[in-house]
Amino acid sequence: MSFFKLNIQKLIEKIPSRYVKDEKVVFNDSQWGLYKGLEEHRFWVHIAARRTGKSFGASILALAKLLEPNQQVIVVAPNFTLSSIIWDYVTDLIQELKIECDRFNQKDKVIKLINGSTFRLLSANNRDSLVGRAANFLIVDEAAVIDDDEYFTRDLRPALSTFNDSRALFITTPRGKNNYIYEYFNRGHDERYSEWGSALYTWRSNPRLSLTDIEEARSIMSAQLFKQEYECEWATFEGQVYAVDETRHLQDLSGIQPKDSRFDFIGGLDIGYRDETVFLVVATDGEHYYVVDEYISKEATTSTHAEHFREMIDNWGVNSIYIDSAAQQMRADLAYEYDIYCENANKYQNEGIAHLQALLEQDRLVFNTQTPKTYQSMCAYRWNDRGEKQKPLHDWASHCCDALRYAIYTHAKNKVSIYG
């Protein structure tokens, strides 16, 4: 049974020509991919390059569904600014095609057509607004920009259960492999997820883009941003602090045993109060650093933290622990109440980042496959592009990255100050 009851090609032919330079609207390969993907799969993950018309294509499909009686179409994006792209397209088309409305609320971003179909715009920033929404057709625009998939798994996935023949469309450019949308994309190629499908379309899917356009974009963008936005590469993303490569920097380190005489074992500790507390164990031979163990916990008591710290310290034979120098009360509590002694970490942030960047470049920093959160954090750690000074964005990835920097950079600087 077809999901779209209207003939999409005939609808496209009715779209006013002012939307394109030519006399009529023509779908490109990426836009037809949206349609075909939704016809064949309940969940479709559409990775498409910039300027391939993914938002416009999704708007046409949203309109097609709205023209069927009693349909619920919802668009969700990271915020109202980004989600307004599809909203503007659809509302403009409704007015251009003189489709009658029973309700048109620009403020609340809700439209109800006289056929009983409703079009609604929601922001992933406001999770409460997502609860209790039933949908025949859900569109998630710029999906990879949303921090995690809780908005879908907790709030919107149940909304699709109301109707038997519902669909969810995720459209975005990539934002690195350590992003939930990469997992969703891979579901499309995994036989365990029979209802999922996915495809990737680079700039080449849009014949309207000339080589001149592409070369101009390449000349004004960083290499990373161009690969992300036009080539749809997963390996890196614009603003990434550390150039982490899974094949080089993620390994099975089971050959490093606790208290292994070949290594010194050091610890990095980042204290979270409302955020996560992180304790990492790093093995080093003086030249190479191996992240062998991690403890990450949120909202636990100091005694619970200390119990885990002590177990890891004793197990690995940790000699030195480096803690955020701003956490002096915790440092004192650990020393006097739990017999865990820490040294203040070197707080030169950008210098420490540069040190870790050099280690990664030289393949002298490796992560154990048993420390997945730390590795994922290093992949997701990114620069804050809104500040005047270069500094990393403070988010969920910060805590593991800070703990690792405290351990390695402070240990290296102490070694230099003693021996150099």
Secondary structure, DSSP 4 states (H G I P E B T S, - for coil): --S--S-HHHHHHTS-GGGSSSSS----HHHHHHHHHHHH-SEEEEEE-TTS-HHHHHHHHHHHHHTSTT-EEEEEESSHHHHHHHHHHHHHHHHHTT--EEEEETTTTEEEETTS-EEEEEETT-GGGGTT---SEEEEETGGGSS-SHIIIIIITGGGGSSTT-EEEEEE----SSSHHHHHHHHTT-TT-TTEEEEEE-GGG-TT--HHHHHHHHHHS-HHHHHHHTS--SS--TTBSS---HHHHEE--TTS-TT-TT-EEEEEEE--SSSEEEEEEEEE-SS-EEEEEEEEEES--HHHHHHHHHHHHHHHT--EEEE-TT-HHHHHHHHHHH----EEPP--HHHHHHHHHHHHHTT-EEEETT-HHHHHHHHH-BB-TTSSS--B--STTHHHHHHHHHHHHHHHHHHHHHH-
